[in-house]
C-alpha cells in the first residue's frame, strides 16, 4: 500500500506545479499564430506572472518586416490613465516631410479597471494583412525607484474577409533607374548592386487599400530579365545590369506589370556580404555587442553599416552605423527574444542582402 501511494506522489506534484500561475508577463489571448481578420475586434488578455506591480499595458501592432520604431508612446501623452483606443488604421505616426514612421502608437492602453484586467477589446487595423506582430508592453511600478517595463509579443496571421479586386505598383510607370554617365556613389538608389523594394498595394472589395509588398501577404514576383533586375527574398529587388525588364507581381490570381529601364554605371562591382555574427544568450543587465566585422566586400572596399531592431521590446541601440552596435540587456522575467538586422553597403552603392542575429536575454 505504501509503495502505491509513493508511486502516485510524482504525478500529484506535477499537477500541483502545473496549476501554478505563469512566471512571466505573457499574452494569453489571442494565441500565437492565430488566424484573424482585418478590422476584426478580438479580446486581448495578458497574464502578469510575477509582476503584480503592473500599472498599465500598451498594445502595439507592427508588420512582421518593419523595424522597431523610434518611440512607443501613449497617444494621450502619458502612460498612467485608463483605456485609450485609436483609429483602427492608424498605428504609426509618420514624419510629415519624409513620410517615414517615427512613432509607434498604441492600439489599446488598458489598466486593472478594464475587463479583463489589463486587456479588453482590441481592433485589428483595417489595412492589416499577412503576418503581424502584436506587442504588449507592461509598465511596472517600483515605487520611489520609478518604473520599468516588461513585454511579450506574438505573431498572428491576418486575412481580409473581402475579395482582392486589383493590385498595382505605387511608383512611376515606366520606372527609370540610373543616370547615364554618372558614377555610382553611396546613397544612390539607382547604382549597380543597389537593393530596393517596390511598394505594391491591393484594392479589396470592402474599399480598403492594403499594402501587399511582402511575400507574407501572398505576393510573388518575377523579372523577365534577371540580368537587369534580380528578384530576392522578402520582396526585394537588386540592380544587376543595364537594360530593360518587366516586373510582374501576382497575388491571389491578380496580376500587375511594371516596365523598368536601368541605365547605371556598368563598372563591374560585386555586392558586399553582411555577417551579423552568431546568435547568443546573455544575462539581463549586461552590455551586448553586435559584431558585423566579418562582413566583407569582394573588391575589398570599405563598408557602410546599418543596424536596426526588428523583434522584441525596444532597446536603446547605440552606434547604428558602425561595424559594432551595442545595447544594455534589459531586465526580463523569463527568456525573451530580441532580433536585429544588418545591411552593409559598399562605397559604390551596392547593398548586401539583409541578415539577422537573435539575442536571447534571460533573467
VONU-453972 format. One record per residue (C-alpha): residue in one letter; x, y, z. Coordinates in steps of 0.001 Angstrom, whole numbers, padded with zeros to 6 digits, always signed. Example, Ala and Ser with C-alpha at 12.3 -4.5 7.8 and 13.67 -1.06 7.14 Angstrom:
VONU-453972
A+012300-004500+007800;S+013670-001060+007140;
//
This chain:
VONU-453972
X+000000+000000+000000;X+002825+002364+000915;X+004563+001675-002386;X+001407+002538-004326;X+000971+005832-002516;X+004585+006767-003143;X+004158+005888-006777;X+001372+008462-007072;X+003426+011238-005499;X+005318+012444-008600;X+002074+012728-010599;X+000421+014653-007797;X+003360+017028-007634;X+003170+017551-011388;X-000484+018522-011036;X+000340+020975-008275;X+003112+022602-010287;X+001007+022697-013429;X-001639+024649-011553;X+000800+027424-010598;X+000348+030769-012381;X+002653+031686-015253;X+006005+033039-014112;X+006361+035697-016777;X+004354+038553-018231;X+002662+036928-021211;X-000011+037438-023880;X-002521+034607-023417;X-005098+035755-025985;X-005088+035814-028927;X-002945+032726-029418;X+000383+032653-031226;X-000189+032198-034995;X-003950+032728-034629;X-005705+033457-037915;X-007549+036774-037584;X-009492+039071-039898;X-008636+042641-040921;X-010742+045082-038908;X-011915+042328-036550;X-012275+043063-032835;X-010667+040461-030601;X-010310+040142-026841;X-006729+040521-025709;X-005544+039177-022348;X-002249+039067-020506;X-001010+037056-017551;X+001033+039327-015276;X+003099+036416-013982;X+005426+037623-011245;X+004851+041323-011991;X+001969+042351-009692;X+003056+045992-009845;X+001868+046473-013428;X+000253+049911-013837;X-000937+049571-017423;X-000380+047548-020574;X+000035+049121-024001;X-000625+047086-027143;X+001087+047836-030476;X+000684+046440-033985;X+003647+046038-036321;X+004019+044405-039691;X+006411+041479-039449;X+009093+043099-041587;X+009008+046584-040041;X+011865+047784-037908;X+011110+048671-034313;X+010228+052341-034380;X+011878+055279-032674;X+009329+055592-029874;X+006478+053612-028370;X+004076+056188-026992;X+000647+056613-025471;X-001321+058933-027748;X-002809+060587-024661;X+000650+061907-023819;X+001260+059731-020778;X+001182+056170-019525;X-000994+056420-016494;X-004573+056862-017440;X-007060+054184-018350;X-008022+052676-021649;X-007277+054598-024813;X-008295+053384-028250;X-007201+054963-031503;X-008410+054918-035099;X-008343+051385-036455;X-005988+052120-039308;X-003554+054440-037503;X-000932+052532-035607;X+002095+054545-036777;X+002705+058270-036707;X+004632+059418-039754;X+007034+062257-040388;X+005190+064956-042343;X+008197+065660-044584;X+009861+062306-045179;X+006803+060115-044699;X+008691+057574-042600;X+007253+056080-039438;X+008678+057812-036366;X+006379+056799-033515;X+004508+053615-032691;X+001048+054467-031345;X-000708+052000-029051;X-003919+050470-030320;X-005038+049938-026737;X-003936+051120-023291;X-005507+049041-020513;X-005384+049077-016702;X-006617+046913-013827;X-010068+048536-014085;X-010668+047133-017559;X-012332+043819-018362;X-010425+041614-018496;X-007850+043414-016323;X-005066+044933-018433;X-006813+043736-021581;X-010028+044260-023458;X-011358+044720-026972;X-008574+045239-029497;X-009341+046198-033073;X-007093+044758-035755;X-006113+047601-038128;X-008364+047705-041178;X-005412+047691-043586;X-003519+044903-041785;X-002700+041845-043880;X-000254+038957-043695;X+001985+038247-040715;X+001561+040857-037978;X+003342+041315-034643;X+001294+042112-031560;X+003499+043647-028883;X+002263+044109-025295;X+004327+046397-023045;X+003558+046382-019333;X+004635+049338-017201;X+005691+048073-013782;X+005801+050423-010780;X+008820+050235-008484;X+007684+052904-006024;X+010344+055518-005443;X+012603+053748-007926;X+010269+054758-010750;X+009041+052282-013334;X+010344+049572-015603;X+008709+047662-018437;X+008061+044043-019348;X+006908+042865-022748;X+005642+039922-024689;X+004955+039652-028399;X+003312+037143-030682;X+002916+036671-034411;X-000577+036316-035866;X-001849+035833-039403;X-004291+038471-040652;X-006534+037917-043647;X-009120+040298-045129;X-012627+038913-045459;X-013134+040980-048603;X-012028+039715-052006;X-008960+041176-053691;X-010170+043024-056788;X-006959+044502-058241;X-003294+045155-057485;X-000871+047820-058617;X+002636+049192-058178;X+002754+052539-056355;X+005607+054009-058351;X+006399+055824-061591;X+005434+053937-064729;X+007625+053087-066505;X+010264+053088-063789;X+013602+054598-064820;X+016645+053721-062711;X+020064+055267-063229;X+021736+058365-064517;X+023680+057656-067682;X+027342+058638-067462;X+027312+059408-063735;X+029497+057361-061431;X+027656+055452-058754;X+028144+056782-055239;X+026920+055663-051852;X+023316+056628-051223;X+022051+056456-054801;X+019030+054247-055269;X+019999+053697-058881;X+023505+052242-058703;X+024681+048797-059756;X+024076+046300-056946;X+021555+048506-055133;X+018738+046653-053337;X+015281+048197-053184;X+011633+047308-052801;X+008640+048270-054907;X+005516+049298-052993;X+002572+047189-054114;X-000996+047720-052936;X-004152+045710-053301;X-007649+047159-053627;X-010200+044971-051870;X-013966+044696-052272;X-014507+046418-048906;X-012950+049589-050345;X-009745+049292-048289;X-006360+049578-049988;X-003836+047326-048250;X-000048+047069-048675;X+000817+043681-050146;X+004516+044201-050935;X+005763+041477-048597;X+005521+037782-049579;X+003722+037006-046287;X+000625+038589-047861;X+000658+036009-050659;X+002596+038140-053146;X+005126+036708-055607;X+007352+038468-058141;X+009020+037657-061450;X+011546+039582-063529;X+011520+038997-067285;X+015254+039725-067423;X+017174+038590-064347;X+020363+040070-065831;X+018889+043525-065264;X+016779+043173-062104;X+017061+040115-059864;X+014243+039116-057508;X+015451+038462-053940;X+013665+037003-050894;X+011458+039226-048710;X+010043+041048-051747;X+013319+042804-052566;X+014998+043545-055913;X+018617+044116-056918;X+020010+046027-059882;X+022481+043679-061610;X+022863+045212-065065;X+021714+047720-067664;X+018755+047161-069949;X+015020+046713-069663;X+012858+044226-067801;X+009284+043758-066736;X+008478+043043-063101;X+005274+041046-062679;X+003525+040833-059313;X+000917+038179-058547;X-001401+037846-055564;X-004462+035577-055317;X-004838+035331-059089;X-004491+039086-059720;X-001505+040481-061625;X+000171+043784-062410;X+003237+044549-064516;X+005845+047276-064289;X+008311+048088-067074;X+011737+049037-065737;X+014649+050610-067603;X+018074+050611-065964;X+020977+052844-067019;X+023696+052827-064373;X+027450+052957-064349;X+028287+049459-065564;X+031713+049168-063951;X+031796+045603-062527;X+031003+045523-058827;X+030081+042514-056708;X+027660+043247-053840;X+029052+043014-050301;X+028123+040201-047921;X+026769+041040-044465;X+027602+038966-041395;X+025859+039867-038120;X+027614+037225-036028;X+026205+034172-034248;X+023019+034015-032196;X+023662+034088-028459;X+022131+034060-024993;X+023059+036733-022431;X+022077+037762-018916;X+019911+040795-018192;X+021928+043860-017235;X+024956+043021-019385;X+026257+045081-022288;X+025531+043311-025577;X+027738+043948-028587;X+026520+043191-032106;X+029505+042476-034326;X+029408+042981-038081;X+033179+042981-038610;X+033044+039692-040509;X+031023+041385-043238;X+033074+041699-046404;X+033209+043201-049853;X+034587+041069-052735;X+036540+044063-054080;X+037847+044943-050625;X+036036+048280-050481;X+035147+050000-047225;X+031639+049278-045971;X+028806+051352-044553;X+026782+049625-041822;X+023095+049895-040922;X+021803+048085-037810;X+018160+048019-036749;X+015964+046100-034300;X+013103+044020-035700;X+011852+041933-032744;X+011422+042451-029010;X+010663+045395-026777;X+012527+048488-027892;X+016101+048882-026666;X+018423+051877-026968;X+020670+050603-029756;X+023910+052578-029976;X+026276+053044-032949;X+023713+052026-035554;X+026041+052901-038430;X+029215+051350-037054;X+030633+047832-037533;X+029727+047138-033899;X+026443+048254-032339;X+025566+047753-028683;X+022793+047934-026109;X+022228+047187-022442;X+020270+043973-021958;X+017037+044960-020145;X+015590+043196-017122;X+013274+040316-018057;X+011197+037844-016051;X+011928+034957-018418;X+013891+034382-021621;X+012997+036893-024317;X+013934+037100-027990;X+015468+040247-029460;X+016246+040218-033190;X+018473+042651-035066;X+019026+043261-038763;X+022244+044266-040506;X+022694+045537-044028;X+026037+046731-045415;X+026715+048893-048445;X+029970+049428-050348;X+031245+052829-051474;X+029795+052289-054959;X+026296+051897-053560;X+025886+048121-053819;X+023930+046561-050938;X+024129+043250-049175;X+021120+041052-048597;X+019904+041789-045041;X+020994+039317-042365;X+019676+038795-038846;X+021029+037897-035426;X+018996+036754-032426;X+019885+037661-028860;X+018094+035728-026143;X+018058+037617-022848;X+017452+035646-019675;X+016940+036787-016069;
//
